[in-house]
Amino acid sequence: MKIRLQGRVFGCIFFLLFAITACKSPKPADFELRFNSADRKYLSGKELIVEVSSEYADKISAVKLFLNEKLVATGTANSVKAKIEETKLGYIDLRVAVTVDGADISVSDRVEVVTDVTPKVYSYSILNTYPHDISSFTEGFEFFRDTLLEGTGLRGQSKLLKTDYKTGKILKSLTLDSQYFGEGITVINNQIFQLTWEEGKGFIYDANSWKLIKEFTYDKQIEGWGMTNDGSYIYHSDGTEKIWKMDPNTQKMVGYVNVYLGSEKIKQVNELEWVEGKIFGNVWQKDAIAIINPESGVVEGILDLSALRSKVKGNPAPEVLNGIAYRKSTKTLFVTGKHWDKVFEIQVK
């Protein structure tokens, strides 16, 4: 009798386990996505293959692949493939929708679009050396009407300066409130724009009188770093790999590019300068300039200026290179750094 009872108990347990397993519903965690690129990095135009691994693989009747929520491919097995048509560098949101026993289940991931462009390495020659105020923590540097404008940082020391570049004499100065850490500057539409670092606020001044026209708030949750313009739009770096494109009339961001050197994103892009259709950008803690395609974000060139640091005197620990001003009349660059005592006029080769 006892043996029969044990047999019935084991039989019930087996039946319950079978019933639970049979009724188990698949969920996203039951599916693993495998890619034909181990690091999930792809060049635009290359083929992306995604395989779906799961204990339910034999029950999958359909697979759909979405990139940035756009359906790009379908399949009936446990894999799907599509060509990467996105030309914008950076991450793409990826979603695979599988149909199992009539139910649709979505699994999300992302892949990264990179470039295989090898940047050209440029050299330079020093044409002239000019004095620079060693107390200036340079954040913005730009010519306006052949006069050098400079934005400086540090709370309690942030300023907007107009300088005679030949003598280093400060011709005009505007001090920001001590709560602000001044950042990049640029002049467009006869107005001077100035960013602040963490305060999420910018200032617009009349380029002639320097009278404050407007304060504006960034329309994205970003920091203010570098600034330049192409005559129509402002370009704003935020300390990441992004360079934002801003409408100067509305101060709204209308787009962005991610800056890439080969397959790696370049973060902490800092001071910016528009030079003959390219963006020249300092990179925080690097004594070099990245020459960036503003349409794609691809670093097309590198200008190594590390040799300039040894020529800076009077400061026992000069800060990083930061300050690029393009003088159109001579087609030369004026470069300096934070707390540097010199500005170097250079010719890029």
Secondary structure, DSSP 8 states (H G I E B T S, - for coil): -HHHHHHHHHHHHHHHHHHHHHH----GGG-EEEESSTT-EEETT-EEEEEEE-TTGGGEEEEEEEETTEEEEEESSSEEEEE----S-EEEEEEEEEEETTEEEEEEEEEEEE-----EEE-EEEEEEEE--TT--EEEEEEETTEEEEEE-STTT-EEEEE-TTT--EEEEEE--TT--EEEEEEETTEEEEEESSS-EEEEEETTT--EEEEEE-SSS-----EEE-SS-EEEE-SSSEEEEEETTTTEEEEEEE-EETTEE---EEEEEEETTEEEEEETTEEEEEEE-TTT-BEEEEEE-GGGGGG--S-SS---EEEEEEETTTTEEEEEETT-SEEEEEEE-
